[in-house]
């Protein structure tokens, strides 16, 4: 029985397929993280807003609570931008705007490297937004904790 070694092109195509699968998984992971963080930030923001009208809270705590609410709102907006679909670039989002012949040519030519590059950029952008969202939530919760301590002390 003879075995044949895979050609460089076959190995490259297999590596690209693997990279594309990994990138799709990373994009799904970033969406899951952003969704969880959106729920957390939304709940914290709702809690802050529900106590905003309380007359028993000292002014300094109300100001800090308002600042914390602004940070949490900013986190929500950044995280929403992370989960918002981006339909530009390469791959299937462009297929509806090209002719059928051009679509067949692109598929036959195997624009897998373009797809991998686009997915890598998209995953990096999503994770960067998730990082910023986490930082804003952390800052908002710290400010909220300081407001709560001051409210209890004053």
Backbone torsions as a table, in degrees:
resi	resn	phi	psi	omega
1	UNK	NA	133.0	179.6
2	UNK	-109.0	146.1	175.3
3	UNK	-118.5	148.5	178.3
4	UNK	-110.9	140.8	177.4
5	UNK	-76.8	141.5	177.6
6	UNK	-67.2	144.2	178.4
7	UNK	-73.9	166.7	178.6
8	UNK	-61.2	-39.1	179.8
9	UNK	-64.8	-40.7	178.7
10	UNK	-66.1	-42.2	178.7
11	UNK	-64.1	-40.3	178.7
12	UNK	-64.6	-42.4	179.2
13	UNK	-65.0	-39.6	178.3
14	UNK	-65.4	-40.5	178.6
15	UNK	-65.1	-40.4	177.4
16	UNK	-64.6	-42.4	178.2
17	UNK	-60.5	-42.7	178.1
18	UNK	-63.7	-44.0	179.8
19	UNK	-63.0	-40.7	180.0
20	UNK	-65.6	-40.6	176.7
21	UNK	-62.1	-43.3	179.0
22	UNK	-62.6	-43.4	-178.9
23	UNK	-65.6	-39.2	175.7
24	UNK	-61.6	-41.0	178.6
25	UNK	-65.5	-40.3	178.6
26	UNK	-65.8	-38.8	176.8
27	UNK	-63.3	-42.4	177.3
28	UNK	-63.9	-40.4	178.2
29	UNK	-61.7	-43.3	-179.9
30	UNK	-66.5	-36.5	177.1
31	UNK	-65.2	-40.7	177.9
32	UNK	-63.0	-44.7	178.7
33	UNK	-62.3	-46.0	-179.0
34	UNK	-62.4	-39.0	179.0
35	UNK	-64.3	-43.4	177.9
36	UNK	-63.1	-44.2	180.0
37	UNK	-67.3	-34.2	175.3
38	UNK	-61.6	-42.2	178.4
39	UNK	-64.0	-43.2	178.9
40	UNK	-63.0	-48.9	-178.9
41	UNK	-65.1	-38.9	178.0
42	UNK	-64.3	-41.3	178.4
43	UNK	-66.3	-42.5	178.3
44	UNK	-64.2	-41.3	178.8
45	UNK	-64.4	-41.1	177.3
46	UNK	-63.4	-39.7	177.6
47	UNK	-63.5	-42.3	179.1
48	UNK	-64.3	-45.9	-177.6
49	UNK	-68.3	-29.4	179.7
50	UNK	-71.4	-25.0	178.7
51	UNK	-98.7	-0.7	-174.1
52	UNK	-62.4	-33.3	-175.8
53	UNK	-89.6	3.8	-177.7
54	UNK	-69.6	128.4	-178.5
55	UNK	-76.1	-16.8	-176.4
56	UNK	-80.9	-7.5	-176.3
57	UNK	-88.4	128.1	178.0
58	UNK	-60.2	153.9	-176.5
59	UNK	-57.6	-43.1	-178.9
60	UNK	-61.6	-37.4	178.0
61	UNK	-71.0	-34.8	177.2
62	UNK	-66.2	-40.9	178.4
63	UNK	-64.1	-46.0	178.2
64	UNK	-63.8	-38.5	177.1
65	UNK	-63.1	-38.2	176.3
66	UNK	-65.7	-39.9	176.9
67	UNK	-64.1	-43.0	177.9
68	UNK	-62.1	-40.7	178.3
69	UNK	-62.6	-38.2	176.9
70	UNK	-63.9	-40.8	177.5
71	UNK	-65.0	-41.7	179.3
72	UNK	-67.5	-37.9	176.6
73	UNK	-64.8	-40.7	176.8
74	UNK	-61.6	-40.3	177.6
75	UNK	-61.5	-43.5	178.9
76	UNK	-60.1	-44.2	-178.9
77	UNK	-65.6	-40.9	178.3
78	UNK	-66.0	-42.5	-179.9
79	UNK	-68.0	-34.3	174.6
80	UNK	-63.4	-37.2	177.8
81	UNK	-68.6	-25.7	178.2
82	UNK	-71.7	-37.3	-177.3
83	UNK	-91.4	-7.8	178.6
84	UNK	-67.5	129.3	-179.5
85	UNK	-65.0	140.4	174.6
86	UNK	-110.6	115.3	-173.7
87	UNK	-105.4	16.3	176.0
88	UNK	-99.4	174.6	175.8
89	UNK	110.0	-133.3	-177.9
90	UNK	-125.2	177.6	178.8
91	UNK	83.5	-155.2	-172.1
92	UNK	-58.2	-29.6	179.0
93	UNK	-60.5	-24.1	-178.6
94	UNK	-91.4	-10.7	-173.1
95	UNK	-64.5	-31.7	-179.1
96	UNK	-72.7	-16.6	-175.8
97	UNK	-103.7	5.3	-180.0
98	UNK	-117.9	164.0	-179.9
99	UNK	-70.6	160.9	179.2
100	UNK	-63.4	-37.9	177.8
101	UNK	-63.8	-43.4	179.1
102	UNK	-65.4	-36.4	177.0
103	UNK	-62.6	-45.2	177.8
104	UNK	-60.9	-40.1	179.0
105	UNK	-64.5	-43.4	-179.8
106	UNK	-64.0	-43.3	-179.5
107	UNK	-65.9	-42.9	179.8
108	UNK	-64.7	-36.5	-179.4
109	UNK	-74.7	-18.2	177.6
110	UNK	67.3	70.0	179.4
111	UNK	-78.1	48.4	-175.8
112	UNK	-71.5	-35.6	-179.9
113	UNK	-66.3	-39.7	176.6
114	UNK	-61.4	-42.5	179.9
115	UNK	-63.5	-43.9	179.7
116	UNK	-62.6	-41.6	179.5
117	UNK	-65.2	-43.6	178.4
118	UNK	-62.0	-45.8	-179.7
119	UNK	-64.0	-38.5	178.4
120	UNK	-63.4	-42.9	177.9
121	UNK	-64.8	-42.1	179.8
122	UNK	-64.2	-43.2	179.3
123	UNK	-64.3	-42.1	179.0
124	UNK	-62.0	-44.9	-179.8
125	UNK	-63.1	-42.1	179.8
126	UNK	-63.9	-46.9	-179.0
127	UNK	-66.1	-33.2	177.1
128	UNK	-64.7	-41.7	177.5
129	UNK	-65.8	-38.6	176.5
130	UNK	-62.4	-41.6	177.0
131	UNK	-59.7	-46.4	179.6
132	UNK	-62.8	-42.1	177.6
133	UNK	-60.0	-42.7	178.3
134	UNK	-63.1	-44.1	179.4
135	UNK	-61.1	-41.4	178.9
136	UNK	-66.5	-40.1	177.7
137	UNK	-63.7	-44.7	179.1
138	UNK	-59.4	-46.4	178.7
139	UNK	-62.2	-44.1	179.4
140	UNK	-61.2	-41.4	-179.8
141	UNK	-69.9	-35.1	176.2
142	UNK	-64.8	-46.8	178.5
143	UNK	-61.9	-39.5	178.1
144	UNK	-64.2	-39.4	177.5
145	UNK	-64.7	-41.5	177.8
146	UNK	-63.3	-42.2	178.0
147	UNK	-61.0	-41.1	180.0
148	UNK	-66.7	-40.9	178.4
149	UNK	-63.9	-43.6	178.3
150	UNK	-65.7	-37.7	178.1
151	UNK	-64.3	-37.6	179.8
152	UNK	-74.2	-32.8	-177.5
153	UNK	-80.5	-29.5	-175.5
154	UNK	-93.7	NA	NA
